[in-house]
Amino acid sequence: MKRIAVIGAGAAGCFCAAELRRRLPAVKVDVYESGPKPLAKVAITGGGRCNLTNSFEGIRSLGEAYPRGERLMKRLLRVFSQEDTWRWFEAAGVPLVLQDDHCVFPRSQDAMDIVHALLRKMEGVNLLLRTPVHAINPDLTVDGEPYDAVVVTTGGAPKGLPLLEGLDLEWVPTVPSLFTFTIQDEGLRALMGLVVEATVSLPGTPFKADGPLLITDWGLSGPAVLKLSSYAARHLHDAGYQAPLSVNWLSLSEAETRALLEELSAANPRKQVSNTPPAGLQARLWNYLTVKAGLRPDIRWAELGSKGLNKLVNTLTQDNYAIAGKTKFRDEFVTCGGVALSNLNPATLECKQYPGLYFAGEVLDIDAITGGFNLQAAWTTGYVAAQSIASK
Ligand SMILES: Cc1cc2nc3c(=O)[nH]c(=O)nc-3n(C[C@H](O)[C@H](O)[C@H](O)COP(=O)(O)OP(=O)(O)OC[C@H]3O[C@@H](n4cnc5c(N)ncnc54)[C@H](O)[C@@H]3O)c2cc1C
């Protein structure tokens, strides 16, 4: 092993190169980067703060975090986990903090600390900036240069990857993930700024997500919507981003919602329904929902009757909207699809068809919800590719 090429100086490529440098100090590692700077995207992750991993505490099954790549990530996280990420970056001189929402950031809240730490660990690596790779061949030549191993870490490729055209690889068509929903409902939009713990779902499909739901001036956003956009990325793409959406405002079942309303009614028979919101619902939103349920604005709990109660239960548990398009969430998005995992040996990330060729990061058909899981996938897969090469 004399020369290794890494294609792409993003999160996965730089992490892989740093690990190759540590494990194989005598081997020449060339990192090709088409842009003028390494780690340009990492520098702007998490709004410039870099949410580099997650404690995974809120995750019941790994598929919740990784809608694509769950099985492979389960296996690879045993080799390089979120705890390993924490240790790696702290040992590299970046103290980290865990937020209440389980997201991990540099204590400085500055993504550049992550960039600088990676660059320090890459010292001795040959970084070739403004050097796009055009073709990788089965004999492991990169634009005509011969290598003993090649790691492709070119990130999400919405339009496919021309540099892989000379290779016979299975490719999963790419679509965007992590976006917010445009909803043409003036009443809802007038509530912009409100955040509610809710459950959103696409009726007639298995896609459902819960968490904070943010009402915006264009529709709906927040972690619940971003998660749903990730779970249903392909479905929504195929539907042209036009689909019915259902909101369960209290994340309770119909029976639980009914019981809650009956309690409210029993405790406040003389009060106006529109002035008595259930705990957890802001007065403005409750008002909007009672109007949407078709209730008279001055109706009192004692006058509601079973018909009125049914209408309220329905509006609270299955409030229907129409998704009329997608909108970017800050500039964050990831690509769903890419190099099919079936091409790879799952233990090493080496290509079955082309020994010596490895893949890591978002170029693979692995992507996650927001919260640091995408960068964790980049660190983990970059680590495993480097370890596999070094152990050859
Ligand atoms: C604005 C934004 C914010 C985000 N925030 C977070 C966050 O806080 N936490 C989180 O977990 N995830 C976040 N993500 C997602 C995360 O950044 C990506 O999943 C991650 O960067 C993927 O790493 P990668 O190395 O696979 O790809 P990238 O980081 O995209 O790197 C790929 C590199 O390859 C280069 N390249 C491509 N083609 C070629 C070629 N032919 N030749 C040479 N070089 C090439 C590109 O220029 C690029 O530098 C965010 C994404 C965006 C867009």
The ligand as an ORCA input file, in Angstrom:
! r2SCAN-3c Opt
* xyz 0 1
  C     -26.610     23.917      5.550
  C     -26.470     22.512      6.075
  C     -26.398     22.334      7.447
  C     -26.273     21.037      7.974
  N     -26.182     20.894      9.325
  C     -26.000     19.647      9.841
  C     -25.807     19.445     11.233
  O     -25.757     20.415     12.027
  N     -25.642     18.168     11.687
  C     -25.625     17.091     10.846
  O     -25.464     15.963     11.305
  N     -25.761     17.252      9.512
  C     -25.930     18.495      8.997
  N     -26.059     18.637      7.645
  C     -25.841     17.461      6.770
  C     -24.320     17.166      6.723
  O     -23.619     18.373      6.524
  C     -23.969     16.194      5.602
  O     -24.726     15.029      5.756
  C     -22.474     15.848      5.634
  O     -21.715     17.022      5.410
  C     -22.129     14.816      4.586
  O     -20.726     14.655      4.576
  P     -19.985     14.125      3.269
  O     -18.538     14.167      3.578
  O     -20.566     12.827      2.855
  O     -20.348     15.178      2.140
  P     -19.950     16.716      2.023
  O     -19.708     17.278      3.373
  O     -20.988     17.301      1.167
  O     -18.563     16.688      1.265
  C     -18.408     16.221     -0.056
  C     -17.233     16.955     -0.678
  O     -16.892     16.331     -1.912
  C     -16.561     17.346     -2.855
  N     -16.732     16.788     -4.200
  C     -17.902     16.430     -4.806
  N     -17.648     15.928     -6.036
  C     -16.311     15.959     -6.212
  C     -15.445     15.575     -7.279
  N     -15.919     15.042     -8.416
  N     -14.110     15.747     -7.123
  C     -13.600     16.296     -5.981
  N     -14.370     16.680     -4.943
  C     -15.721     16.500     -5.051
  C     -17.520     18.479     -2.515
  O     -17.053     19.717     -3.009
  C     -17.543     18.405     -0.980
  O     -16.553     19.227     -0.404
  C     -26.213     19.914      7.104
  C     -26.310     20.105      5.714
  C     -26.432     21.385      5.207
  C     -26.532     21.565      3.722
*
